[in-house]
Amino acid sequence: MKAFFQSCKSQHVSVIKSFCEKYLKGRYDLKVIDIYQQPLTAQNEQVIALPLLIKSFPLPKKRLIGNMSDTAKVLKGLGLQDVAGIVEN
């Protein structure tokens, strides 16, 4: 997964790292990318809004934009609701 932020000191970075450790421990590779430090990477991924989380594997590729503090929405958006036993209504 790749997480794009305006600053690697952003509170969103700690939220997504905590999320990964809690729900994906040992099963993820997270690259935190500061768009000001790596603008070409952001351009290649066609980043248009921040914060952005991109899950490339397993397919299908998923992109989440915005507040990632709602765990249920993040899990559902990434197609990982089964990880936490979340049942869709």
Secondary structure, 3 states (H helix, E strand, C coil): CEEEECCCCCHHHHHHHHHHHHHCCCCCCCEEEECCCCHHHHHHCCCCCCCEEEECCCCCCEEEECCCCCHHHHHHHCCCHHHHCCCCC
